Structure formats: structure tokens, C-alpha cells
Amino acid sequence: MRSIIQKLALTALLVQLTTSAFAQKKVCITVDDLPVVGYGMNTAEDWRSVTQKLIDNFKEKGIPAIGYVNESKLYKSESLMPDRLALLELWLSQGYDLGNHTYDHIDYHKSTFEAFSASIVSGEKLTRPLMEKYQKELKYFRHPFLRAGNTQESSEALEAFLKDEGYTASFVTLDSDDYLFALAYARAFRKGEKDLMKKIGQTYVSHTEDKLKFYEKLTEKVFGRQIAQTYLCHANMLNADYMDELADMFKRNGYEFVSQSEVLKEEAYREPVTKFGNWGMSWLYRWALSRDKGTEVFKEDVDVPAFIRELAK
């Protein structure tokens, strides 16, 4: 009998180890502020280069990315720019999805519900028919500034509106403040400071890895397990140049890349938020607060390096 029990225990242990060995973490790469965040580099060639590099890296690394569009960027002096609209078509023609990020990146916490909802509707006028051309459905929404309502009432009003309009919100769990690195990177580029650009790029990747490890720890504290994560970055030169290294970093940490639809199958994304404030932060923070984990769990968060903040002033 003892021998049988020992064999059963050994078998169970082998199954557990095998399952752990093949269990792979998942991440969805989401790109905000399409077509491009130029930081002063706004020629058609600049924007085309950024877009093409991003897509080339996505293809090479097997990343089913999604881009979130601000349609106001398709215009210049109220005139539609065909070359900018063509960049959205480039995403779609290569098999990538697009989502609604409002027309003009409006801040929900600084506007009325009426103005914000109108911006959502305006933000789909060109994107929706363009997606239909490629047999795709516009159904995902990303909150600008990650602000989704600073009171329960405003949050529920927006949730109801999105549902009525057929949208599913894309909640961000991983954020590394890439926009600060990107601004510093663009300034270094304009000055021809190649060594500084390299330093900024490498620091961005290592900082994102540090943030990833912090969020993994936070995930364990909130859910007691790892969940499928959603990474927020932006359509800029920095990510165009370093998406390959960023992808390698995620893979090195055991991640596979999944689509927006796949990551939202994760049960954690249905976790209710019950605490509200003037926040623009990871939903992992919101879920932690809603589960009364307190603020102690946030103390190990990783700040942006001081030299990056100085360069981005």
C-alpha cells in the first residue's frame, strides 16, 4: 500500500512539474495614439517609417498587435491627410487590428460625459468603414490617459455607453511610461546624439523588464497567480527602433504574444473595480485597491530613471 501511495505521489509531482514547465505566460502588445506620435517629426516619410518598422517587428517576432486610433491625427488644418489614413490601412492590410482611442485623446476626468461620449463616436467615422473593407469589426476601446471614471457613477455611465455602442474596453495591466523615454529619444535624434539614443533605448528595455517583474509580483499578491497581461506602448520612433529588443525581453521572461481578443478571455479582466479616484494607472492597481490590499503592495514599484525624466522635461 505504501509503495502504491508513493508511486501516486510521484506521478502527481511529475504531472505538476510538467504542467509548470509548459505553462507559458501571455501578453498582448497594444499600441496607442495611432497613426504616430511624432514629437516634432511629422513628415509623411517620418510617419511611414515609424509605422513600417513597427509592423516589420511585429511580423518578425510573431506579435498580433493592436493599434488604438486618434482620428484627429488624420487631419492637418481640418483637411484629411490621405498619407496618414494610408498608415491605418497599412496596419489592416498586414493583418493587424485597430481600436478606438477617442477622436482627440480627450481626458474623461476633465470633460463632461456628453463631450467624452461624442469623442468616442467621432473617433470611429473613418476607422470603422476602413476596417469593414478588411472584413474586420471595430469593437475595442482604450481609455485615454487610462482614465475610466473618478466616481462609481461616472465609471458606470461610461461602461454602459461602451456596451450600448458595441465596444469592449481594453484594460492595461503593464505600463512602463514609454512616452517619457520616447520624448527623450526623439530629442536626442533631432540633435544627432546617437550614443544618447542608444543609452535611452537600452534603458527603456531594461526599465520595462523591471516594471514587468514588479507587476508580476503585484499580480501574485492580487490574484495568487499569474494572469494574461496587456502592455501599453505608443506609436513612436523609440518603439519602432526597439520593439525587437522589447519582444526578446518578453520572450526571455517566458511570455508568448497573444491578440486583444485572446487576452480578454482572461478571467481577471472581469474583476470588478469598486474603488475610484482621479487615477490613470494599471488596472492591477485598481483591482488591488478594490480587494482592499492597501497601498503597501505598491511600494516596490519602479520609477523612471532620473536622467530620463530630466531629458523629457
Number of C-alpha atoms within 10 A of each C-alpha: 6 7 8 9 10 11 12 12 12 12 12 12 12 12 12 11 12 11 11 10 9 8 11 15 17 21 24 27 23 24 24 25 23 26 28 26 20 17 15 11 17 12 11 13 11 15 22 19 16 23 23 15 18 25 22 16 19 20 15 11 16 13 19 18 22 22 26 26 29 27 26 18 19 23 13 10 6 8 8 14 14 11 15 21 18 14 21 24 19 16 20 20 13 11 16 20 24 30 30 31 26 27 21 18 23 20 19 24 19 11 11 12 16 9 13 21 20 13 21 23 13 18 22 21 12 13 22 17 14 19 20 11 13 13 9 16 17 19 19 21 21 27 23 20 15 18 19 27 23 16 15 14 11 17 17 13 15 17 17 13 14 18 12 9 13 13 18 17 18 22 21 21 24 24 16 21 17 19 17 17 25 27 23 23 28 21 18 18 17 12 11 11 13 13 11 16 21 15 11 21 23 15 16 26 23 15 19 23 18 16 21 23 15 18 24 19 17 21 22 12 15 21 15 10 11 18 19 23 28 25 18 22 21 22 25 30 26 24 26 20 16 19 22 17 17 19 22 15 17 19 17 11 14 12 19 17 24 21 19 21 14 13 20 20 11 13 10 17 20 9 14 11 17 14 15 17 13 13 15 17 17 18 18 25 22 21 21 21 18 17 16 12 14 11 10 7 16 14 8 12 15 16 12 18 12 9 11 18 14 10 15 16 8
